[in-house]
Amino acid sequence: MDLIKQIAEILEKGEHAQVAQLTAKALEQGLEAKAILDDGLIAGMKVVGDKFKAHEIFLPDVLLAAKAMYAGLDLVKPILASSDVPSKGKVVIGSVQGDLHDIGKNLVGIMLKGAGYDVIDLGNDVAPETFVETAAAEDALVVGCSALLTTTMTVMKKVSELLNERGLKDKVKLIIGGAPLSDGFAAEIGADAYGYDAVKAVELVDGFAAGA
């Protein structure tokens, strides 16, 4: 089995030390950092995402795989940065103002990084202005807002309104996510889509990136 395929399979098992060793070995052998990223780390993380979506694995398994992915990313990212290999785009994420829940948001960030995006995670309790200002400053492709509390859902409408006011609506897509939300609520506030889980969120971002 070739090294890059091995990296993908070991990543799926969540063996972070082995992923780091194999990634270092692949680089030593002169394999391209981009091939290691695309066909090893991202390919492995995609399988993990598909299995999670199918309920074949659970959140702890995804977090172990993410740790393994980061172990490989730490080695290839400096090389990719120096060789000007572009990312698939920037995504700004955060839990909205008044909401301190971040497990779902963190999982979305992990899956997006695993899919090849630059993720700017603003954390939780994020003001609408911060989402929009960061998206503008970073030339982001997507803003992802998360909320678990029904009382904080309305903050997302303010994010949508600010994107409109700043003339960014056509350029920056707004995805919302969280247990109390729905496609209907997304349409109501002018969001572009509702990501009901992390895998769906990545699919949506991929779709927007392809159309950009």
N, C-alpha and C positions, 0 to 999 in steps of 0.2 A: 504493500500500500504506500502511495506517495505521502510525503511529509504533510502537505497541505490538507489532504483528506484526513490524515491522522489528527491534525489540529482540530478540525471540525468535529470529529467523533469524540475526542477526549473532552472538548469543550461541552458537548452535550451531556457528558457524565459529571461535569462540574469539577474536574480535577485541575485546579488553577496552577499548581506547581508544575504539573506535566505540560500544560499548555504553554507556560513561560519557557520551559526547557525546549520544547519542540519548535516554538517560534524563534528562539535564539539560534537553534540548530539550522532552521530553514534559512535564516538571514546569513549565517556563516557560510552556507552552501551557495549563496548568491541568488537565492530565489527572490523574486520581486516583492517588495513590501505590499504593493497594491494587490497582488495575487493572494498573498497571505491574508490580507484583510478581507477581500471579497469572497474568495473561495474557501477560506479557512474559518476565520472568526465570524464574519457576517453569515456565511452559509450555515455554520453550526448554530448560531443564535436564531436563525430563521426556523430551523427544525425544532428548536426548543419552543419558540413562539407558536408554531403549528400544533405541537403536542399539548401545550398549555391551553390553547383554544379548544382542542378536542377533549379536554379534561383527562388526558393520559398522564399528565404530571401536574404538580401543584406549586404554589408560590415559593416554598423553600427550595424546590428544584431549580426554579427560574433564577432565584437569587444566587445559588451556587454557580450556575452557568454564567451569570453576569460577572461574578467575581473572576471566573476563569477567562472570560472575554477581556476584562480590563487588564488582566495579567499579560495577555498578548498585545493588547492595544498600547500599553505603556512602552513596549519595545518597538512597535512599527510606526507609531504616531510621529516621533521625531524625524524619522526617515521620510515619511510622507510629507511632513511640513517642509522639509528642506528641498524636496523634489517637486514642490508646487502641485501635488496631486489634489484636485479640488474635492471638497466634501459634497454630499448631495444637496446641501443647503442648511441654513440655520433655522432652528425651531426654538421659540421662547415658550417656556412652560412655567406654571406656578399654580398654587391654590389661592383662590381669590380672597380679597380682604374680609376678615372676620372668620375665616376658616383655617384651622390649624391641622386638618387631616392631610396627610401627604403620602400614604402608602401607595395608593393608586397612581398618583402623580409621579412618584419615584419609579414605579414599574414602567410607566410610559417612557420616562427618560432613559431607563436602561434599554428598553426595546428599540427606541429611536437611535441611540448610540450604536447599538448592535446592528442597525440597518444602514449605518454609514452617515448619519446626520450629526452636525454640530449642535449640541443641546445647551441652551442657556437656561439653567434652572434658577428661577428667582426665589424658590423656597415657598413658604406659606404666608398667609395674611398679606397678600400682594395687592397694592392699590391699582385701580384701573389705569391710571396715568402711567404707572411704572411699566405695565405690560406694553402699552402703546409706544412710550418713549424708547424703551429698549428695542422693540421691534423695528422702529424707524432708524435708530442709531446703528443697529447691527445688520440692517438690510435683510431682515428675517423673511422666510417664506411663509411661516405659519406661527400663529399664537395659539397655545393650548391652555385653556383655563379649566381648573378642576374645582368642584365643590361637592361636599358631602352633606352639608346642612341646607335645608330648604330656605332658611333665613338669609343665606349668602348667595343664592341663585341669582338674585336681582343685580348683583354686582357685574355679572357677565353681560347684562344688557348695556351697562355703562361702557364696558370695554368695546362692545360693538359700535355704540354711538360715537365714541372717541375715534375709532378707526375711520368712521365715516367723516367726522369733522376734520380729521387730518388728511383726508384725501387718500387714505391708504387701503380702502376696502377692496379695490381691484387687485392690489399688489400683495396684500397680506391676508391670508385665509385665517379664519377663526374657527377653531375646533373646541367644543366643550365636552366635558366628561364628568361623571359622578353618578352615584346611585339614584338620586331623585330626579335626574334629568331625562330627556327624551328627544326624539327627532322633532316632535311637535314644538317643544320649548325652544329648540335650536332655531326653528323656522320663525317662531314668534319674536325672538330677540334679534334676528338678522344674522345669526351665526351661519357659517358655511356647512357645518356638519356636527353630528353627535357621535363621539366615539364611546361605545358602550363598554369596551375593555381596551387593554393596552395593545393587543394584536390588531384590533379594528382601527385604533388610532394610527398605527404605523401604516396600515393599508390606505387610510385616508390621506396621510401626508405623502405617501408614494404617488397617489393619484394626482395630488396637487402639484408635486414636483415634476411629474411627467407632462403636465399641461402648462407648466410655467414657460 
